[in-house]
């Protein structure tokens, strides 16, 4: 299995004056093609910080993040933005949809940013259909349920056929029934699209369904038993 994304001896600390707060250190992690991985841990352990570092949204204090062997944090900013747009999808606990645009238009945003909108509008229709929203494409976020809004966010993350999708508590704001539906969707999409998923979650039921589960605790990351 080829490696898509990996962290090598990654550390993160925040400095204020002479004091330093070490969040984690010596983080070693990798995800392969079509693999599903969960990262669990208590609130404040640094899970979201680690996810942002893996996605190139934050910089490590030490170590390296590699996307297919290329050091993400040594890239020029425009190359890093292109990497995130084309190859790394993001889904957050709060969907962050633009309220004035329809579901279809929200999903088209990464295509517009990447300059591919004219050629790939049908791709937006395709992914919305895959997440079960073919009949809701012209609805704005306020007209959608919480689960539907999260499905739109997932479709937006997938529209450019990324190699990996990073998800931060994707079911955290959903009721149990809707969360189960979204969980099932994630696995269906992984199987259909061969996309890898890294999911930060407090939902141990979801984590147990992943191929690997890592525990971030006391500043270290280790495979959960």
DODO-762262 format. One record per atom (N, C-alpha, C): residue in three letters; chain; atom name; y, x, z. Coordinates in steps of 0.05 Angstrom, whole numbers. Each point is the difference from the previous one (the first is absolute). Example, Ala and Ser with C-alpha at 12.3 -4.5 7.8 and 13.67 -1.06 7.14 Angstrom:
// DODO-762262
ATOM:ALA:A:N:-114:264:156
ATOM:ALA:A:CA:24:-18:0
ATOM:ALA:A:C:24:18:0
ATOM:SER:A:N:21:-7:-14
ATOM:SER:A:CA:24:16:1
ATOM:SER:A:C:22:-15:14
***
This chain:
// DODO-762262
ATOM:UNK:A:N:-24:17:0
ATOM:UNK:A:CA:24:-17:0
ATOM:UNK:A:C:25:18:0
ATOM:UNK:A:N:18:-4:-20
ATOM:UNK:A:CA:23:16:-2
ATOM:UNK:A:C:21:-8:21
ATOM:UNK:A:N:14:20:11
ATOM:UNK:A:CA:21:-6:20
ATOM:UNK:A:C:25:-10:-13
ATOM:UNK:A:N:11:-21:10
ATOM:UNK:A:CA:25:-11:-10
ATOM:UNK:A:C:23:9:17
ATOM:UNK:A:N:-3:-2:26
ATOM:UNK:A:CA:22:6:19
ATOM:UNK:A:C:-11:14:24
ATOM:UNK:A:N:13:21:9
ATOM:UNK:A:CA:-10:14:24
ATOM:UNK:A:C:24:12:16
ATOM:UNK:A:N:-5:2:25
ATOM:UNK:A:CA:19:14:18
ATOM:UNK:A:C:-14:24:12
ATOM:UNK:A:N:15:22:0
ATOM:UNK:A:CA:-11:26:10
ATOM:UNK:A:C:17:11:22
ATOM:UNK:A:N:-11:-1:25
ATOM:UNK:A:CA:14:11:23
ATOM:UNK:A:C:28:-11:4
ATOM:UNK:A:N:3:-26:-4
ATOM:UNK:A:CA:26:-13:1
ATOM:UNK:A:C:8:-4:29
ATOM:UNK:A:N:25:6:6
ATOM:UNK:A:CA:12:-6:26
ATOM:UNK:A:C:27:-13:-4
ATOM:UNK:A:N:8:-16:21
ATOM:UNK:A:CA:27:-12:-1
ATOM:UNK:A:C:12:1:27
ATOM:UNK:A:N:25:9:1
ATOM:UNK:A:CA:15:0:25
ATOM:UNK:A:C:29:-8:-5
ATOM:UNK:A:N:13:-11:19
ATOM:UNK:A:CA:28:-8:-1
ATOM:UNK:A:C:15:17:20
ATOM:UNK:A:N:23:11:-9
ATOM:UNK:A:CA:16:18:17
ATOM:UNK:A:C:27:-14:6
ATOM:UNK:A:N:8:3:25
ATOM:UNK:A:CA:27:-8:8
ATOM:UNK:A:C:11:21:19
ATOM:UNK:A:N:18:15:-10
ATOM:UNK:A:CA:10:23:16
ATOM:UNK:A:C:-22:20:4
ATOM:UNK:A:N:-5:8:25
ATOM:UNK:A:CA:-21:20:5
ATOM:UNK:A:C:-27:-13:6
ATOM:UNK:A:N:-1:-26:1
ATOM:UNK:A:CA:-25:-14:6
ATOM:UNK:A:C:-14:-8:-26
ATOM:UNK:A:N:-26:-1:1
ATOM:UNK:A:CA:-17:-7:-23
ATOM:UNK:A:C:-22:-19:9
ATOM:UNK:A:N:-4:-21:-16
ATOM:UNK:A:CA:-21:-19:5
ATOM:UNK:A:C:-21:3:-21
ATOM:UNK:A:N:-24:10:7
ATOM:UNK:A:CA:-22:5:-18
ATOM:UNK:A:C:-16:-26:-3
ATOM:UNK:A:N:0:-12:-24
ATOM:UNK:A:CA:-14:-25:-4
ATOM:UNK:A:C:-30:5:-4
ATOM:UNK:A:N:-6:18:-18
ATOM:UNK:A:CA:-28:8:-5
ATOM:UNK:A:C:0:28:-13
ATOM:UNK:A:N:-24:12:0
ATOM:UNK:A:CA:-3:27:-12
ATOM:UNK:A:C:-28:4:-10
ATOM:UNK:A:N:-3:19:-18
ATOM:UNK:A:CA:-26:7:-11
ATOM:UNK:A:C:-15:-24:-12
ATOM:UNK:A:N:15:-17:-14
ATOM:UNK:A:CA:-12:-23:-13
ATOM:UNK:A:C:-13:8:-26
ATOM:UNK:A:N:-25:-5:-2
ATOM:UNK:A:CA:-15:5:-25
ATOM:UNK:A:C:-14:-25:-8
ATOM:UNK:A:N:5:-8:-25
ATOM:UNK:A:CA:-8:-27:-9
ATOM:UNK:A:C:-3:1:-31
ATOM:UNK:A:N:-19:-15:-10
ATOM:UNK:A:CA:-1:-2:-29
ATOM:UNK:A:C:-13:-27:-8
ATOM:UNK:A:N:8:-10:-23
ATOM:UNK:A:CA:-12:-24:-11
ATOM:UNK:A:C:-7:5:-29
ATOM:UNK:A:N:-24:-9:-7
ATOM:UNK:A:CA:-10:3:-27
ATOM:UNK:A:C:5:-24:-17
ATOM:UNK:A:N:-8:2:-25
ATOM:UNK:A:CA:3:-21:-19
ATOM:UNK:A:C:-16:-25:8
ATOM:UNK:A:N:12:-23:-1
ATOM:UNK:A:CA:-12:-26:6
ATOM:UNK:A:C:-11:-1:29
ATOM:UNK:A:N:13:13:18
ATOM:UNK:A:CA:-9:1:28
ATOM:UNK:A:C:19:-17:17
ATOM:UNK:A:N:-10:-11:21
ATOM:UNK:A:CA:16:-15:19
ATOM:UNK:A:C:-1:13:27
ATOM:UNK:A:N:24:5:12
ATOM:UNK:A:CA:3:14:25
ATOM:UNK:A:C:19:-15:18
ATOM:UNK:A:N:-7:-2:25
ATOM:UNK:A:CA:18:-12:20
ATOM:UNK:A:C:9:21:20
ATOM:UNK:A:N:24:-2:9
ATOM:UNK:A:CA:11:16:22
ATOM:UNK:A:C:8:-18:22
ATOM:UNK:A:N:-12:4:24
ATOM:UNK:A:CA:5:-17:23
ATOM:UNK:A:C:12:17:22
ATOM:UNK:A:N:10:-13:20
ATOM:UNK:A:CA:12:14:23
ATOM:UNK:A:C:19:-19:14
ATOM:UNK:A:N:8:8:24
ATOM:UNK:A:CA:18:-17:16
ATOM:UNK:A:C:28:1:-12
ATOM:UNK:A:N:17:-20:7
ATOM:UNK:A:CA:28:0:-8
ATOM:UNK:A:C:14:25:9
ATOM:UNK:A:N:15:12:-18
ATOM:UNK:A:CA:15:24:7
ATOM:UNK:A:C:-16:26:-4
ATOM:UNK:A:N:-24:-2:-10
ATOM:UNK:A:CA:-17:24:-5
ATOM:UNK:A:C:10:16:-24
ATOM:UNK:A:N:15:-13:-18
ATOM:UNK:A:CA:10:14:-24
ATOM:UNK:A:C:-14:-9:-25
ATOM:UNK:A:N:-14:-22:0
ATOM:UNK:A:CA:-15:-9:-24
ATOM:UNK:A:C:19:-5:-24
ATOM:UNK:A:N:21:-14:4
ATOM:UNK:A:CA:19:-6:-22
ATOM:UNK:A:C:13:26:-9
ATOM:UNK:A:N:7:17:18
ATOM:UNK:A:CA:12:26:-7
ATOM:UNK:A:C:-19:16:-18
ATOM:UNK:A:N:-25:0:7
ATOM:UNK:A:CA:-20:14:-16
ATOM:UNK:A:C:-2:-12:-27
ATOM:UNK:A:N:-1:-27:-2
ATOM:UNK:A:CA:-2:-14:-25
ATOM:UNK:A:C:24:7:-18
ATOM:UNK:A:N:24:1:12
ATOM:UNK:A:CA:24:6:-16
ATOM:UNK:A:C:-1:29:-10
ATOM:UNK:A:N:-11:18:16
ATOM:UNK:A:CA:-3:28:-9
ATOM:UNK:A:C:-20:1:-23
ATOM:UNK:A:N:-22:-14:2
ATOM:UNK:A:CA:-20:0:-21
ATOM:UNK:A:C:12:-11:-26
ATOM:UNK:A:N:18:-19:2
ATOM:UNK:A:CA:12:-12:-24
ATOM:UNK:A:C:25:14:-10
ATOM:UNK:A:N:8:22:13
ATOM:UNK:A:CA:23:15:-9
ATOM:UNK:A:C:26:-12:9
ATOM:UNK:A:N:0:-19:18
ATOM:UNK:A:CA:25:-13:10
ATOM:UNK:A:C:12:16:23
ATOM:UNK:A:N:-16:16:13
ATOM:UNK:A:CA:9:17:22
ATOM:UNK:A:C:-12:28:-3
ATOM:UNK:A:N:12:20:11
ATOM:UNK:A:CA:-10:27:-3
ATOM:UNK:A:C:-14:9:26
ATOM:UNK:A:N:-22:15:-3
ATOM:UNK:A:CA:-13:11:23
ATOM:UNK:A:C:16:24:11
ATOM:UNK:A:N:-2:5:26
ATOM:UNK:A:CA:13:23:11
ATOM:UNK:A:C:-16:25:-7
ATOM:UNK:A:N:-26:-3:-3
ATOM:UNK:A:CA:-18:22:-7
ATOM:UNK:A:C:-22:-12:-18
ATOM:UNK:A:N:-13:18:-15
ATOM:UNK:A:CA:-23:-9:-16
ATOM:UNK:A:C:9:-11:-27
ATOM:UNK:A:N:-20:-10:-14
ATOM:UNK:A:CA:5:-9:-28
ATOM:UNK:A:C:-15:-26:-5
ATOM:UNK:A:N:11:-17:-18
ATOM:UNK:A:CA:-13:-23:-11
ATOM:UNK:A:C:-4:4:-29
ATOM:UNK:A:N:-25:-3:-9
ATOM:UNK:A:CA:-7:6:-28
ATOM:UNK:A:C:-8:-26:-14
ATOM:UNK:A:N:12:-4:-23
ATOM:UNK:A:CA:-9:-22:-18
ATOM:UNK:A:C:-13:13:-23
ATOM:UNK:A:N:-27:-3:-2
ATOM:UNK:A:CA:-16:13:-21
ATOM:UNK:A:C:8:30:-2
ATOM:UNK:A:N:0:13:24
ATOM:UNK:A:CA:4:29:2
ATOM:UNK:A:C:30:9:-3
ATOM:UNK:A:N:18:-19:-5
ATOM:UNK:A:CA:28:8:-2
ATOM:UNK:A:C:15:-7:26
ATOM:UNK:A:N:15:19:10
ATOM:UNK:A:CA:14:-3:26
ATOM:UNK:A:C:23:-20:-4
ATOM:UNK:A:N:-3:-23:12
ATOM:UNK:A:CA:20:-22:-4
ATOM:UNK:A:C:28:9:10
ATOM:UNK:A:N:1:14:22
ATOM:UNK:A:CA:26:6:12
ATOM:UNK:A:C:13:25:-11
ATOM:UNK:A:N:-13:12:-20
ATOM:UNK:A:CA:13:22:-15
ATOM:UNK:A:C:11:-10:-27
ATOM:UNK:A:N:-5:-26:-6
ATOM:UNK:A:CA:10:-12:-25
ATOM:UNK:A:C:30:-4:1
ATOM:UNK:A:N:13:1:-23
ATOM:UNK:A:CA:27:-9:-2
ATOM:UNK:A:C:1:-30:7
ATOM:UNK:A:N:23:-9:9
ATOM:UNK:A:CA:2:-28:9
ATOM:UNK:A:C:-6:-20:-23
ATOM:UNK:A:N:9:6:-24
ATOM:UNK:A:CA:-6:-19:-22
ATOM:UNK:A:C:-30:-1:-6
ATOM:UNK:A:N:-13:23:2
ATOM:UNK:A:CA:-29:0:-4
ATOM:UNK:A:C:-15:-15:22
ATOM:UNK:A:N:10:3:24
ATOM:UNK:A:CA:-12:-14:23
ATOM:UNK:A:C:4:-31:-4
ATOM:UNK:A:N:23:-8:-9
ATOM:UNK:A:CA:5:-28:-4
ATOM:UNK:A:C:-18:-11:-22
ATOM:UNK:A:N:-4:16:-21
ATOM:UNK:A:CA:-18:-8:-22
ATOM:UNK:A:C:-29:-3:10
ATOM:UNK:A:N:-8:19:17
ATOM:UNK:A:CA:-27:-1:12
ATOM:UNK:A:C:-4:-26:15
ATOM:UNK:A:N:20:-7:17
ATOM:UNK:A:CA:-3:-25:16
ATOM:UNK:A:C:1:-24:-18
ATOM:UNK:A:N:15:0:-21
ATOM:UNK:A:CA:2:-23:-18
ATOM:UNK:A:C:-25:-4:-16
ATOM:UNK:A:N:-12:22:-10
ATOM:UNK:A:CA:-22:-2:-18
ATOM:UNK:A:C:-28:1:13
ATOM:UNK:A:N:-3:15:22
ATOM:UNK:A:CA:-26:7:10
ATOM:UNK:A:C:-6:-9:28
ATOM:UNK:A:N:21:-7:16
ATOM:UNK:A:CA:-4:-7:28
ATOM:UNK:A:C:13:-27:5
ATOM:UNK:A:N:-16:-20:7
ATOM:UNK:A:CA:10:-26:7
ATOM:UNK:A:C:4:-3:30
ATOM:UNK:A:N:20:-16:8
ATOM:UNK:A:CA:6:-4:29
ATOM:UNK:A:C:0:-30:6
ATOM:UNK:A:N:-13:-7:23
ATOM:UNK:A:CA:1:-27:10
ATOM:UNK:A:C:5:2:30
ATOM:UNK:A:N:21:-15:9
ATOM:UNK:A:CA:8:2:28
ATOM:UNK:A:C:-7:-26:15
ATOM:UNK:A:N:3:1:26
ATOM:UNK:A:CA:-5:-23:17
ATOM:UNK:A:C:19:-23:-8
ATOM:UNK:A:N:25:7:-5
ATOM:UNK:A:CA:20:-19:-11
ATOM:UNK:A:C:1:4:-30
ATOM:UNK:A:N:-3:-21:-15
ATOM:UNK:A:CA:-5:3:-29
ATOM:UNK:A:C:23:12:-15
ATOM:UNK:A:N:25:-2:10
ATOM:UNK:A:CA:24:12:-13
ATOM:UNK:A:C:3:-10:-29
ATOM:UNK:A:N:-5:-25:-4
ATOM:UNK:A:CA:6:-11:-27
ATOM:UNK:A:C:29:-6:-2
ATOM:UNK:A:N:11:1:-24
ATOM:UNK:A:CA:28:-7:-5
ATOM:UNK:A:C:3:-30:-2
ATOM:UNK:A:N:14:-13:19
ATOM:UNK:A:CA:0:-29:2
ATOM:UNK:A:C:11:-15:-24
ATOM:UNK:A:N:18:13:-15
ATOM:UNK:A:CA:12:-14:-22
ATOM:UNK:A:C:-16:1:-26
ATOM:UNK:A:N:-23:14:1
ATOM:UNK:A:CA:-17:2:-24
ATOM:UNK:A:C:-26:-14:4
ATOM:UNK:A:N:-12:-8:-22
ATOM:UNK:A:CA:-26:-14:1
ATOM:UNK:A:C:-22:20:6
ATOM:UNK:A:N:-24:-10:5
ATOM:UNK:A:CA:-23:18:5
ATOM:UNK:A:C:-5:18:-25
ATOM:UNK:A:N:2:-11:-23
ATOM:UNK:A:CA:-3:15:-25
ATOM:UNK:A:C:21:22:-1
ATOM:UNK:A:N:25:-6:5
ATOM:UNK:A:CA:21:19:-2
ATOM:UNK:A:C:-3:22:21
ATOM:UNK:A:N:-9:-7:24
ATOM:UNK:A:CA:-4:20:21
ATOM:UNK:A:C:-22:19:-8
ATOM:UNK:A:N:-21:-10:-12
ATOM:UNK:A:CA:-22:18:-8
ATOM:UNK:A:C:9:18:-23
ATOM:UNK:A:N:19:-10:-17
ATOM:UNK:A:CA:10:16:-22
ATOM:UNK:A:C:18:23:8
ATOM:UNK:A:N:10:0:25
ATOM:UNK:A:CA:20:20:9
ATOM:UNK:A:C:-10:29:-5
ATOM:UNK:A:N:-25:7:8
ATOM:UNK:A:CA:-8:28:-5
ATOM:UNK:A:C:-1:7:-29
ATOM:UNK:A:N:-6:-20:-17
ATOM:UNK:A:CA:0:4:-29
ATOM:UNK:A:C:28:5:-10
ATOM:UNK:A:N:19:-15:11
ATOM:UNK:A:CA:28:3:-8
ATOM:UNK:A:C:11:28:8
ATOM:UNK:A:N:-7:8:25
ATOM:UNK:A:CA:9:26:10
ATOM:UNK:A:C:-12:23:-16
ATOM:UNK:A:N:-26:-4:-8
ATOM:UNK:A:CA:-13:21:-16
ATOM:UNK:A:C:5:-1:-29
ATOM:UNK:A:N:16:-19:-9
ATOM:UNK:A:CA:7:-2:-29
ATOM:UNK:A:C:-21:-11:-17
ATOM:UNK:A:N:-20:-15:12
ATOM:UNK:A:CA:-22:-11:-15
ATOM:UNK:A:C:0:-30:-3
ATOM:UNK:A:N:22:-13:8
ATOM:UNK:A:CA:0:-29:1
ATOM:UNK:A:C:-6:-13:-27
ATOM:UNK:A:N:13:10:-21
ATOM:UNK:A:CA:-3:-12:-26
ATOM:UNK:A:C:-29:0:-10
ATOM:UNK:A:N:-15:20:8
ATOM:UNK:A:CA:-27:3:-11
ATOM:UNK:A:C:-21:-11:19
ATOM:UNK:A:N:7:-6:25
ATOM:UNK:A:CA:-21:-6:19
ATOM:UNK:A:C:4:-26:15
ATOM:UNK:A:N:16:-19:-10
ATOM:UNK:A:CA:3:-25:14
ATOM:UNK:A:C:-26:-14:4
ATOM:UNK:A:N:-18:3:-20
ATOM:UNK:A:CA:-26:-14:2
ATOM:UNK:A:C:-17:12:23
ATOM:UNK:A:N:6:25:8
ATOM:UNK:A:CA:-14:12:23
ATOM:UNK:A:C:8:-15:26
ATOM:UNK:A:N:25:-8:2
ATOM:UNK:A:CA:9:-14:24
ATOM:UNK:A:C:-15:-27:1
ATOM:UNK:A:N:-3:-14:-22
ATOM:UNK:A:CA:-15:-25:-1
ATOM:UNK:A:C:-29:5:8
ATOM:UNK:A:N:-11:22:-10
ATOM:UNK:A:CA:-28:6:6
ATOM:UNK:A:C:-5:4:30
ATOM:UNK:A:N:17:16:13
ATOM:UNK:A:CA:-5:6:28
ATOM:UNK:A:C:5:-24:17
ATOM:UNK:A:N:20:-16:-7
ATOM:UNK:A:CA:5:-25:15
ATOM:UNK:A:C:-23:-19:-3
ATOM:UNK:A:N:-13:0:-23
ATOM:UNK:A:CA:-24:-16:-4
ATOM:UNK:A:C:-23:10:17
ATOM:UNK:A:N:-2:27:2
ATOM:UNK:A:CA:-22:11:16
ATOM:UNK:A:C:3:-6:29
ATOM:UNK:A:N:25:-3:10
ATOM:UNK:A:CA:3:-6:28
ATOM:UNK:A:C:2:-30:5
ATOM:UNK:A:N:-6:-16:-21
ATOM:UNK:A:CA:-2:-29:3
ATOM:UNK:A:C:26:-15:0
ATOM:UNK:A:N:21:12:-14
ATOM:UNK:A:CA:26:-13:0
ATOM:UNK:A:C:10:-6:-28
ATOM:UNK:A:N:-18:-5:-19
ATOM:UNK:A:CA:8:-6:-27
ATOM:UNK:A:C:17:-25:-1
ATOM:UNK:A:N:-5:-19:19
ATOM:UNK:A:CA:14:-25:1
ATOM:UNK:A:C:26:1:16
ATOM:UNK:A:N:6:23:12
ATOM:UNK:A:CA:24:3:17
ATOM:UNK:A:C:19:21:-9
ATOM:UNK:A:N:-3:9:-25
ATOM:UNK:A:CA:16:23:-9
ATOM:UNK:A:C:30:-6:-1
ATOM:UNK:A:N:7:-25:-5
ATOM:UNK:A:CA:29:-6:-3
ATOM:UNK:A:C:12:-10:26
ATOM:UNK:A:N:-14:3:22
ATOM:UNK:A:CA:10:-8:26
ATOM:UNK:A:C:13:24:14
ATOM:UNK:A:N:22:-6:14
ATOM:UNK:A:CA:14:21:15
ATOM:UNK:A:C:-14:3:28
ATOM:UNK:A:N:4:22:14
ATOM:UNK:A:CA:-13:5:25
ATOM:UNK:A:C:2:-23:20
ATOM:UNK:A:N:24:-12:2
ATOM:UNK:A:CA:3:-22:19
ATOM:UNK:A:C:-17:-24:-5
ATOM:UNK:A:N:-11:-2:-25
ATOM:UNK:A:CA:-17:-22:-8
ATOM:UNK:A:C:-30:7:3
ATOM:UNK:A:N:-5:24:10
ATOM:UNK:A:CA:-28:9:3
ATOM:UNK:A:C:-8:2:30
ATOM:UNK:A:N:-25:-3:5
ATOM:UNK:A:CA:-10:4:27
ATOM:UNK:A:C:-1:29:7
ATOM:UNK:A:N:-4:6:26
ATOM:UNK:A:CA:-1:29:8
ATOM:UNK:A:C:-22:15:-14
ATOM:UNK:A:N:-23:-13:-3
ATOM:UNK:A:CA:-22:13:-14
ATOM:UNK:A:C:6:4:-30
ATOM:UNK:A:N:13:-19:-12
ATOM:UNK:A:CA:7:3:-28
ATOM:UNK:A:C:21:22:-4
ATOM:UNK:A:N:19:2:18
ATOM:UNK:A:CA:20:21:-2
ATOM:UNK:A:C:-14:28:2
ATOM:UNK:A:N:-19:2:18
ATOM:UNK:A:CA:-14:25:3
ATOM:UNK:A:C:-17:6:-25
ATOM:UNK:A:N:-11:-20:-13
ATOM:UNK:A:CA:-14:4:-25
ATOM:UNK:A:C:19:10:-22
ATOM:UNK:A:N:24:-11:0
ATOM:UNK:A:CA:20:10:-20
ATOM:UNK:A:C:6:29:6
ATOM:UNK:A:N:2:8:25
ATOM:UNK:A:CA:6:28:7
ATOM:UNK:A:C:-23:18:-9
ATOM:UNK:A:N:-25:-10:3
ATOM:UNK:A:CA:-23:15:-9
ATOM:UNK:A:C:0:3:-31
ATOM:UNK:A:N:6:-22:-14
ATOM:UNK:A:CA:2:1:-29
ATOM:UNK:A:C:21:20:-9
ATOM:UNK:A:N:23:0:14
ATOM:UNK:A:CA:22:19:-7
ATOM:UNK:A:C:-10:28:4
ATOM:UNK:A:N:-15:5:21
ATOM:UNK:A:CA:-10:28:5
ATOM:UNK:A:C:-20:8:-22
ATOM:UNK:A:N:-13:-19:-12
ATOM:UNK:A:CA:-22:6:-20
ATOM:UNK:A:C:9:0:-29
ATOM:UNK:A:N:25:-9:-5
ATOM:UNK:A:CA:7:-6:-28
ATOM:UNK:A:C:0:25:-17
ATOM:UNK:A:N:5:23:11
ATOM:UNK:A:CA:0:25:-16
ATOM:UNK:A:C:-27:14:0
ATOM:UNK:A:N:-21:-14:9
ATOM:UNK:A:CA:-27:13:1
ATOM:UNK:A:C:0:26:16
ATOM:UNK:A:N:9:-1:25
ATOM:UNK:A:CA:1:24:17
ATOM:UNK:A:C:-28:10:6
ATOM:UNK:A:N:-2:25:6
ATOM:UNK:A:CA:-26:11:8
ATOM:UNK:A:C:-6:-5:29
ATOM:UNK:A:N:21:-4:16
ATOM:UNK:A:CA:-3:-6:29
ATOM:UNK:A:C:21:-19:9
ATOM:UNK:A:N:-7:-19:18
ATOM:UNK:A:CA:19:-18:12
ATOM:UNK:A:C:0:5:30
ATOM:UNK:A:N:24:4:11
ATOM:UNK:A:CA:4:4:28
ATOM:UNK:A:C:10:-26:13
ATOM:UNK:A:N:-14:-10:20
ATOM:UNK:A:CA:6:-26:12
ATOM:UNK:A:C:5:3:30
ATOM:UNK:A:N:22:-10:9
ATOM:UNK:A:CA:8:2:29
ATOM:UNK:A:C:-2:-28:12
ATOM:UNK:A:N:-21:-5:15
ATOM:UNK:A:CA:-4:-25:14
ATOM:UNK:A:C:2:-24:-20
ATOM:UNK:A:N:-16:0:-22
ATOM:UNK:A:CA:4:-20:-20
ATOM:UNK:A:C:-7:-28:9
ATOM:UNK:A:N:-15:-3:22
ATOM:UNK:A:CA:-7:-26:10
ATOM:UNK:A:C:13:-6:27
ATOM:UNK:A:N:18:17:8
ATOM:UNK:A:CA:11:-2:27
ATOM:UNK:A:C:16:-25:6
ATOM:UNK:A:N:12:-12:-21
ATOM:UNK:A:CA:17:-24:4
ATOM:UNK:A:C:-14:-25:-10
ATOM:UNK:A:N:-26:1:-5
ATOM:UNK:A:CA:-14:-23:-11
ATOM:UNK:A:C:-18:-13:20
ATOM:UNK:A:N:-4:-26:-3
ATOM:UNK:A:CA:-20:-13:18
ATOM:UNK:A:C:-28:9:-8
ATOM:UNK:A:N:-19:-6:18
ATOM:UNK:A:CA:-27:12:-3
ATOM:UNK:A:C:-12:-8:-27
ATOM:UNK:A:N:2:-25:-8
ATOM:UNK:A:CA:-12:-9:-25
ATOM:UNK:A:C:12:14:-24
ATOM:UNK:A:N:26:2:-1
ATOM:UNK:A:CA:14:13:-22
ATOM:UNK:A:C:-6:30:0
ATOM:UNK:A:N:-1:12:24
ATOM:UNK:A:CA:-7:29:2
ATOM:UNK:A:C:-27:6:-12
ATOM:UNK:A:N:-19:-18:5
ATOM:UNK:A:CA:-27:4:-11
ATOM:UNK:A:C:1:-2:-31
ATOM:UNK:A:N:16:-18:-10
ATOM:UNK:A:CA:3:-3:-29
ATOM:UNK:A:C:11:26:-12
ATOM:UNK:A:N:21:10:12
ATOM:UNK:A:CA:13:25:-10
ATOM:UNK:A:C:-20:23:2
ATOM:UNK:A:N:-15:2:22
ATOM:UNK:A:CA:-20:21:3
ATOM:UNK:A:C:-20:-1:-23
ATOM:UNK:A:N:-10:-24:-6
ATOM:UNK:A:CA:-19:-3:-22
ATOM:UNK:A:C:12:8:-26
ATOM:UNK:A:N:26:-7:-4
ATOM:UNK:A:CA:13:8:-24
ATOM:UNK:A:C:2:30:-4
ATOM:UNK:A:N:6:14:22
ATOM:UNK:A:CA:1:29:-1
ATOM:UNK:A:C:-26:12:-10
ATOM:UNK:A:N:-22:-9:10
ATOM:UNK:A:CA:-26:11:-8
ATOM:UNK:A:C:-7:-8:-29
ATOM:UNK:A:N:7:-24:-7
ATOM:UNK:A:CA:-4:-8:-28
ATOM:UNK:A:C:15:17:-19
ATOM:UNK:A:N:25:6:6
ATOM:UNK:A:CA:17:16:-17
ATOM:UNK:A:C:-9:29:-1
ATOM:UNK:A:N:-9:10:22
ATOM:UNK:A:CA:-11:28:1
ATOM:UNK:A:C:-24:2:-19
ATOM:UNK:A:N:-17:-21:0
ATOM:UNK:A:CA:-24:0:-17
ATOM:UNK:A:C:8:-3:-29
ATOM:UNK:A:N:18:-19:-5
ATOM:UNK:A:CA:7:-6:-28
ATOM:UNK:A:C:17:22:-13
ATOM:UNK:A:N:19:10:14
ATOM:UNK:A:CA:20:18:-11
ATOM:UNK:A:C:-6:30:5
ATOM:UNK:A:N:-19:6:17
ATOM:UNK:A:CA:-7:27:8
ATOM:UNK:A:C:24:15:12
ATOM:UNK:A:N:16:-16:15
ATOM:UNK:A:CA:23:12:14
ATOM:UNK:A:C:-8:7:29
ATOM:UNK:A:N:10:22:10
ATOM:UNK:A:CA:-5:7:28
ATOM:UNK:A:C:20:-13:18
ATOM:UNK:A:N:-8:-6:25
ATOM:UNK:A:CA:18:-13:19
ATOM:UNK:A:C:-1:15:26
ATOM:UNK:A:N:24:7:11
ATOM:UNK:A:CA:3:10:27
ATOM:UNK:A:C:15:-21:16
ATOM:UNK:A:N:-12:-10:21
ATOM:UNK:A:CA:11:-22:15
ATOM:UNK:A:C:4:7:29
ATOM:UNK:A:N:25:-1:9
ATOM:UNK:A:CA:7:3:28
ATOM:UNK:A:C:-2:-28:12
ATOM:UNK:A:N:-16:-3:22
ATOM:UNK:A:CA:-4:-27:11
ATOM:UNK:A:C:-7:1:29
ATOM:UNK:A:N:7:-22:14
ATOM:UNK:A:CA:-10:-5:27
ATOM:UNK:A:C:-25:-18:-1
ATOM:UNK:A:N:-6:-11:-24
ATOM:UNK:A:CA:-22:-19:-3
ATOM:UNK:A:C:-26:16:-2
ATOM:UNK:A:N:-14:1:22
ATOM:UNK:A:CA:-25:16:0
ATOM:UNK:A:C:-22:-13:-17
ATOM:UNK:A:N:2:-26:-4
ATOM:UNK:A:CA:-20:-13:-18
ATOM:UNK:A:C:4:10:-29
ATOM:UNK:A:N:25:2:-8
ATOM:UNK:A:CA:7:10:-26
ATOM:UNK:A:C:-8:30:-2
ATOM:UNK:A:N:6:15:20
ATOM:UNK:A:CA:-6:29:0
ATOM:UNK:A:C:-30:5:-3
ATOM:UNK:A:N:-16:-16:13
ATOM:UNK:A:CA:-29:4:-1
ATOM:UNK:A:C:-12:-5:-27
ATOM:UNK:A:N:15:-14:-17
ATOM:UNK:A:CA:-10:-5:-27
ATOM:UNK:A:C:7:23:-20
ATOM:UNK:A:N:17:18:9
ATOM:UNK:A:CA:7:23:-17
ATOM:UNK:A:C:-23:20:-1
ATOM:UNK:A:N:0:16:-21
ATOM:UNK:A:CA:-21:20:-3
ATOM:UNK:A:C:3:22:22
ATOM:UNK:A:N:25:6:7
ATOM:UNK:A:CA:5:19:22
ATOM:UNK:A:C:22:-12:18
ATOM:UNK:A:N:-1:6:26
ATOM:UNK:A:CA:21:-7:18
ATOM:UNK:A:C:8:24:16
ATOM:UNK:A:N:26:6:0
ATOM:UNK:A:CA:10:23:16
ATOM:UNK:A:C:16:-11:23
ATOM:UNK:A:N:-2:14:23
ATOM:UNK:A:CA:15:-7:24
ATOM:UNK:A:C:22:21:4
ATOM:UNK:A:N:25:-10:2
ATOM:UNK:A:CA:23:18:6
ATOM:UNK:A:C:6:-4:29
ATOM:UNK:A:N:-5:21:16
ATOM:UNK:A:CA:3:-3:29
ATOM:UNK:A:C:8:27:12
ATOM:UNK:A:N:19:0:18
ATOM:UNK:A:CA:9:24:13
ATOM:UNK:A:C:7:22:-19
ATOM:UNK:A:N:12:-7:-22
ATOM:UNK:A:CA:10:19:-19
ATOM:UNK:A:C:-20:12:-19
ATOM:UNK:A:N:-25:-11:1
ATOM:UNK:A:CA:-21:11:-18
ATOM:UNK:A:C:-13:-23:-16
ATOM:UNK:A:N:-11:6:-23
ATOM:UNK:A:CA:-13:-19:-17
ATOM:UNK:A:C:-30:8:-2
ATOM:UNK:A:N:-17:-19:6
ATOM:UNK:A:CA:-29:6:-2
ATOM:UNK:A:C:-15:-25:-10
ATOM:UNK:A:N:-22:5:-12
ATOM:UNK:A:CA:-17:-22:-9
ATOM:UNK:A:C:-10:-16:23
ATOM:UNK:A:N:3:-26:-2
ATOM:UNK:A:CA:-10:-17:22
ATOM:UNK:A:C:-30:-2:-2
ATOM:UNK:A:N:-14:-3:23
ATOM:UNK:A:CA:-29:-2:0
ATOM:UNK:A:C:-9:-26:-13
***
